[in-house]
Amino acid sequence: MTQRLRRLMIGWGAPLISGAVAAMGQAPFDFLPALLAGFVAALWWWPRCASPKQAAKFGWLFGTGYFAVTLSWIVEPFLIEPEVFGWMAPFALVFMAGGLALFWGLAGYIAKRIGGHPLAYAGTLALVELLRAYVLTGFPWALASQGLVNWGAYQAAAWIGPHGVNLAFLLVCAAVPLIVRRRWIAVPLALLIGAGVFWPVPKSDVSGDLPIARVIQPNAVQSQKWTEANVRKFFDRQVAFTAAPADPRPDLVIWPETAVPFVLEYAGPALGYVAEQAAGSEVLLGIQRTEGAGRWFNSAILLDDAGAPVAVYDKYHLVPFGEYLPFQAFFDRFGLTGLAAFGVGGYSAGDGPHVFDVPGVGPILPLICYEALFPQNVFGAPERPALLVHMTNDAWFGNFSGPYQHLAIARMRAIESGIPVVRSANTGISAVIDAYGNVLGQVELNSAGYLDLPVPTSRKMTLYSRTSDWLAMLLILGIVASAFQFRGPISVDADAGEA
């Protein structure tokens, strides 16, 4: 390999390819060897960067390759109305991938400044991923640990959360290159990886007298959902699924996000009809409502036997640029509003999580779409629920990776909290998930149907439920601090990392 080609490979090819390969470990591929290979390769090359600047560049390219593949679904919302928003799609992907990758660039810069040991890169990458979950309202989608949800290793999230598992995964990946110099590491490392992969995942007992939940999936394609020709069709389909006979009747029927095509204030007759067809089952459904002049809310309501709402929850963790516009006054000058929202400026935020007491089921916590991305939305509830209900419209995410990744995220919340999740998604994937993250049943993507299943029992309150991300933060800071003791052990070629 010529010196010039080597510089090009280290400077550009290695990080981009490593990131793209690692992305194959996320849904829908779920190829764990690729996730490991991508991060191991990056943590082999990264410490060989010649300067903090080169390490920052490597980190940014590594993140860009990773996020460009993992979050390729981000273009889908812009293709619902391609004649209006289609031109934005490539820019959305470029800015999303490149913007999130800035965190990884920062990790590289800091790691090189504190000595450049692989341990430093693992620790700083875990640290910036924790920051990514909170900065500018946060976006913790596509953590490396998200790719472990199918494996026993992620059960540790009940103690140390997603960021603690993320740190452990990165430390394992950073240790692999050290085998070259310290061969004794190979055996314990292999045992650790094997345990993480093959450790058996428990399964909740669903026998006995448990409440029955029915999840509704109307499969209302986003480009057709609000058209005059289809509004009634999709509404009637959900009513028919609600009324479908069963013995015993489900205790709770769940419709997805914004499932009702009428604003709450004018939906009385329609909701009365839904309650009548439910034949005694409790009904929780997604609807939009207004308040005052121009305030719109993305809401979940629980109906009584007459169809009147007895509990209302307004989504409070809104999607930036999708449901509301940051810096709204600036964008108002150009007539721009939230991509997915009604009304100027998009939706208004609710006042926080609400727990509904559902007869026959117990306390439930509604999470609307994007809110399932954040563990703190679960732990911030005024009381611990017996069930998490995830109502979403994943038609916005297209037909490939987005819906599968969103399902994986719901499974993460179940494992971390020890609380089962019932998920109603407009176009899929609707599912019942036990407290260990096992999918007990699902309605496949892009199909219309419903699913009746017992609601699994909760586990005891997990350690992560009590500590949130504080324990993971202490572990991460401890690793970063310890990296100071390993300054300069990596042999760096004179031309390594240059581009």
C-alpha positions, 0 to 999 in steps of 0.5 A: 500500500503506497503512503498516499493510499494509506493516508487516504484510507486512514483519513477518509475510507476507514472511518466512513466504511467503519461507520457504514458497516456498524450501521448494519447492526441496527434494525432491520438488519440486526447483524451483530457481527457488523456492529462489532466489526464496525466499532472495533475497526474504528477503535483500532484506527482512531487512536492512530490519528496524529493529532486532536484535529485528525482525531476529530475529523476521523470521529466526524467521518465515522459518525457520518457514515454510521448515521447516514445509513442508520437514519436513512429513513429521515428522508421519508417524511419529505416524500409524503408530499414530494412536490412540496417537500421532496427537495428537502430530503437529501439536505435532511439526511446530510444535515442529520448525519453530519450534525449528529456526527459532530458529537463523535468528532468532539469525542475524538478531539477530547480523547486525543487531548487526554492521551489517545488510548483506546479507553479514552475513545470508548469513554468519550464516545459514550460521554458524547452519546449521553450528551446527545440524549439531552442537548437541544431536547435530545435525540438518542436514536441509534445508540450502539446499545440499541443494536443489542436489544435482541441479545442478553447483553441488553438486559443489563439496561435494567441496572445501568440503562442504555448509556451504561450498556453503550459504555460496556459495548464500547469498552469491549470493542476498544479492548479487542485491538489490545489483544495484539499486544496483550494476548491474555485479554483474548480469553476473558474478552471472548467469554464476555462477548459470548455471555452478552450474546448467549445469556438467556433472556427471561420471558414473562409469565402470561398465564392466569387471569390477566387483562386483555389488550387489543391493539388496532392497526388501520394501515392508513398510508400517510399520503392517503390518510387525510384525503376526503376519499379515505378518511371515512374508510380508515375510521370505519376500519378501526371501528370494525376492528374495535367491534370484532367479537371476542370471548372474553372481550378485551379490557382495553382497545388501543388506537394509534396516534391521531387515529380519529379524523376529527378534532376532539371538540367536534368528535362527540357523535363519532366517539359515542359510536366508537364507545358503543361498538366497543361493547364495554371495552375501555378505549384509548385513542389518538386524536387532535384537539384545540384550545383557545386561538390557534393552539393544537395538541396531539392527544390521547384520550380515554373514553367512557361508555358514552364516548365522552373523554374521562382522561386526556393527555397532551403530548409534551415531548414534541418533534423539533421541526416536525411538530413544532419549529424552534426559533418560530419567530424567525421561520414565521417570516417565511411562512414555514410551519412544522412539517407534520403539524396543523396550525401555524407554528405546529403543535403546543406541548402538554404539561407532562406525563399523565397516568390513566387509571383504566378499570380492569387494567390498572395505571397506564402511561400513554407515550405518543410516538417520539416520546418513547425515545426518552427513558425520562418520559417514563420515569417522569410519570407521577406514579409507576404505571403497570403498562406503557402504551405506545401510540404512534404513526410510523407511516412517517418513517417509511417502509424500511428501517424506521418502523423496525428501529422504533419497535426496538426502541419500545423494547428498550424502554420495557427492559429498562423500566421493567414495565410491559409495552403495548404498541399501536402503530398506524401502519405497523409494527403494532406489538405486545412486549413483555417486561424483558423486551420480548415481542409476544405478538405483533401485526406486521408492517403495512398490514391492517389488523388487530391483535388480542393478547394478555397484558404481561405483568411488570417486574419490580422497580429496576435500579435504572428506574431509580437512578436514571442516567446518573449511574451511567454518567458516573461510570462514563466519567470514571472511565474518562478520568482513568484514561489519563493514566494511559497516556501515549501507549499507542504506537503511531506511525509518522503518517497515520491519520493524515489526509 
